[in-house]
Amino acid sequence: MTDQPHEQTLIQSVSRALRLLEAVAELDQSGASAKRLARATGLALPTTYHLLRTLEHEGYLHRGEDGAFRLGPRVELLTEHGRAAGVASRVRRILEGLRDQTHAAVYLAMYDEGEILVADVADGAATPRIDLWVGLHEAAHATALGKSILANLDASARADYLARHRLEPLTRRTVVSRPRLEEELAGSGRVALDREEYSNGVMCLACPVRIPGSQLVPPLVGALGVAVAVPAGEGTGRRKPPPTDIGVLESALEVGAARVSRALALVDAG
């Protein structure tokens, strides 16, 4: 007879988090507020807020501009098999290695069914991620990750994306002119740059991730990026240079992006 797990060995917070994920999945099309999820699961509202924030931070939930929670990109990794599991494990180690090398949070973004989303983030206590107060799917024009992907889409896919997304001004540095953005994308080269265009005091760099001849439809397009703080100068109101030299970050990113591309190509070929 199989032994039943003793009740005291169960982790209550894990059980509660799974109940929240199930509740969000049932309402994923319309999304659900924290209060609605608290009622649906019978959890106290403060507990619900803490768990939702953790699940959002880890990428299992996404909070929209309407405040409603929906399933996040990492949930897809749990529902896929074989090849996708291999992708996740291979790429995750590369992201963590790049994080430790650059001393900065590392992001992997992907183009999927016409949208640009954050697929994974490697961060830590000493390398916290930036607050994505506007989702990447609505702010690609203002981020290095988004610009790197847009620059590597074919002309029709890029035109389709820009036709469906407004170029909102997130900071005073955000490019909101489509001709100017197109010009910047055309000259972005290997490394795309966002210097306080998405968030004041934050600079991001990104390199494209692409698999030539991929059997995936559409061909896989993504970007690997790092975010570093650009602190204000004391009493000047101006920004100091980032703590890590940009050239060093660019070199590390290019190597990391090439490694991610190779890892995904190996899985795709298998």
C-alpha positions in Angstrom: 0.0 0.0 0.0 1.3 3.4 -0.9 2.0 5.7 2.0 0.0 8.9 2.2 2.0 12.1 2.8 1.6 13.3 6.3 -0.4 16.6 6.5 2.5 18.3 8.3 4.9 17.7 5.4 2.7 19.7 3.0 3.9 23.3 2.3 0.7 25.4 2.7 2.0 28.4 0.6 2.7 26.1 -2.4 -0.8 24.6 -2.2 -2.3 28.1 -2.0 -0.3 29.3 -5.0 -1.4 26.3 -7.1 -5.0 27.0 -6.2 -4.5 30.6 -7.4 -3.0 29.3 -10.7 -6.0 27.0 -11.2 -8.4 29.9 -10.5 -6.6 32.2 -13.0 -6.6 29.4 -15.6 -10.4 29.1 -15.4 -10.8 32.8 -15.9 -7.8 33.4 -18.2 -9.7 34.8 -21.1 -11.1 37.7 -19.2 -8.6 37.8 -16.3 -9.4 38.2 -12.7 -8.6 40.8 -10.0 -6.9 39.9 -6.7 -10.2 40.4 -4.8 -12.0 38.1 -7.2 -9.3 35.4 -6.9 -9.3 35.7 -3.1 -13.1 35.0 -3.1 -12.7 32.2 -5.5 -10.0 30.4 -3.5 -11.2 31.4 0.0 -7.8 33.0 0.8 -7.3 36.1 2.8 -6.8 39.2 0.6 -3.3 40.0 2.0 -2.2 36.4 1.4 -3.6 36.5 -2.1 -1.7 39.7 -2.9 1.6 38.2 -1.7 1.2 35.0 -3.7 0.1 36.8 -6.8 3.0 39.1 -6.7 5.4 36.2 -6.3 3.8 34.3 -9.2 3.9 37.4 -11.4 7.6 38.0 -10.5 8.5 34.4 -11.5 6.6 34.7 -14.8 3.7 32.3 -14.1 1.2 35.2 -14.0 1.0 38.4 -16.0 -0.8 41.5 -14.7 -2.5 43.6 -17.4 -3.0 47.3 -17.5 -6.6 46.6 -16.3 -5.1 45.1 -13.1 -6.4 41.6 -14.0 -4.2 38.6 -13.7 -3.7 36.1 -16.6 -1.4 33.2 -17.1 2.2 34.1 -17.8 4.7 32.8 -20.3 6.4 30.4 -18.0 3.2 28.4 -17.6 3.6 27.3 -21.2 6.9 25.6 -20.2 4.9 23.3 -17.9 2.4 22.3 -20.6 4.9 21.4 -23.3 7.0 18.2 -23.5 10.4 16.9 -24.6 12.0 19.6 -26.8 10.5 22.5 -24.9 11.7 21.1 -21.6 15.2 20.8 -23.1 15.1 24.4 -24.4 14.1 25.7 -20.9 16.9 23.8 -19.1 19.6 24.7 -21.6 18.8 28.3 -22.0 18.2 28.9 -18.2 21.8 27.9 -17.4 23.1 30.3 -20.1 21.0 33.1 -18.7 22.3 32.5 -15.2 25.9 32.4 -16.3 25.5 35.7 -18.1 23.8 37.2 -15.0 26.8 36.2 -12.9 29.3 37.5 -15.5 27.6 40.9 -16.0 26.3 41.3 -12.4 22.9 42.3 -13.9 19.5 40.8 -14.4 19.3 39.0 -17.8 16.1 38.8 -19.9 15.1 36.5 -22.7 12.2 37.8 -24.9 10.5 36.0 -27.7 8.2 36.9 -30.7 5.2 34.6 -30.5 2.1 34.8 -32.6 2.5 38.5 -33.4 3.4 39.6 -29.9 6.7 40.3 -28.0 6.8 38.7 -24.5 9.4 38.1 -21.8 10.0 34.4 -21.8 12.4 34.2 -18.9 14.4 36.3 -16.4 17.6 35.3 -14.6 17.9 37.6 -11.5 18.9 37.4 -7.9 19.2 39.2 -4.6 22.3 41.1 -5.9 20.9 41.5 -9.4 17.2 42.5 -9.1 15.1 42.8 -12.2 13.6 46.1 -13.2 10.0 46.7 -12.5 8.1 46.0 -15.7 5.4 48.5 -15.0 4.3 48.3 -18.6 4.3 44.8 -20.2 6.8 44.3 -23.0 4.0 43.4 -25.4 2.9 47.1 -25.1 6.4 48.7 -24.8 8.6 47.0 -27.4 9.3 50.3 -29.0 10.8 51.6 -25.7 13.0 48.6 -24.8 16.2 47.2 -26.1 14.7 43.7 -26.1 11.7 44.9 -28.2 13.8 46.9 -30.6 16.2 44.0 -31.2 13.3 41.7 -32.1 11.6 44.3 -34.3 14.8 45.0 -36.2 15.1 41.3 -37.0 11.5 40.7 -38.1 10.8 40.7 -41.9 9.3 44.0 -43.2 5.7 42.7 -43.3 5.8 41.3 -39.7 7.3 44.5 -38.4 4.7 46.6 -40.2 1.9 44.5 -38.8 3.3 44.8 -35.2 3.7 48.6 -35.4 0.3 49.0 -36.9 -1.3 47.2 -33.9 0.7 48.9 -31.1 0.7 52.6 -30.2 4.1 54.2 -29.5 3.3 55.4 -26.0 5.7 57.9 -24.4 6.9 56.1 -21.2 9.6 58.7 -20.4 10.7 61.9 -22.1 13.3 59.9 -24.0 10.9 57.4 -25.6 10.8 57.5 -29.4 7.1 58.0 -30.4 7.6 58.8 -34.1 7.3 55.7 -36.3 9.6 57.0 -39.0 12.3 57.8 -36.4 11.8 54.4 -34.8 12.1 52.7 -38.2 15.3 54.6 -38.9 16.7 53.5 -35.5 15.8 49.9 -36.2 17.4 49.9 -39.6 20.7 51.0 -38.0 20.5 49.0 -34.8 23.1 46.5 -35.9 24.0 43.6 -33.5 23.2 45.5 -30.3 20.0 47.5 -29.6 20.1 50.1 -26.9 17.4 51.7 -24.6 18.8 54.5 -22.5 16.1 55.5 -20.1 13.4 55.1 -22.8 11.4 52.6 -20.8 12.3 53.6 -17.3 14.1 56.6 -15.8 17.5 55.6 -14.5 17.7 52.3 -16.4 19.7 51.4 -19.4 19.2 48.2 -21.3 21.1 46.4 -24.1 19.9 43.5 -26.2 21.2 41.1 -28.9 19.1 39.1 -31.3 18.5 35.4 -30.9 17.5 33.7 -34.2 17.8 30.2 -35.7 18.4 30.4 -39.5 16.5 27.7 -41.3 14.5 26.8 -38.2 11.7 24.4 -38.8 9.5 26.3 -36.3 6.7 28.3 -37.9 7.2 31.2 -37.9 11.0 31.0 -37.5 12.0 31.7 -33.9 13.0 35.3 -33.3 14.0 36.5 -29.9 16.4 38.7 -28.0 18.7 38.5 -25.0 19.2 41.6 -22.9 20.7 43.0 -19.7 19.5 46.0 -17.6 21.8 48.2 -15.6 21.1 51.3 -13.4 22.2 54.7 -14.6 22.4 56.6 -11.3 21.9 60.3 -11.0 25.0 62.5 -10.3 25.0 64.1 -6.9 23.6 67.6 -7.1 23.9 67.8 -10.9 20.7 66.1 -12.0 22.7 64.4 -14.7 23.3 60.7 -15.0 26.6 59.0 -14.3 27.9 56.3 -16.6 26.7 52.8 -15.8 28.9 50.8 -13.4 29.8 48.3 -16.1 31.5 49.5 -19.3 29.1 49.3 -22.2 31.6 47.6 -24.5 32.1 44.8 -21.9 28.3 44.3 -21.7 28.0 44.2 -25.5 30.7 41.6 -25.9 29.1 39.4 -23.1 25.7 39.8 -24.7 26.8 38.8 -28.2 28.5 35.7 -26.8 25.5 34.8 -24.7 23.0 35.4 -27.6 25.1 33.1 -29.8 25.1 30.4 -27.2 21.3 30.7 -26.8 20.8 30.5 -30.6 23.0 27.4 -30.7 21.2 25.7 -27.8 17.8 26.4 -29.4 19.0 25.2 -32.8 20.2 21.9 -31.3 16.8 21.3 -29.7 15.0 22.3 -32.9 17.1 19.9 -35.0 16.3 17.1 -32.6 
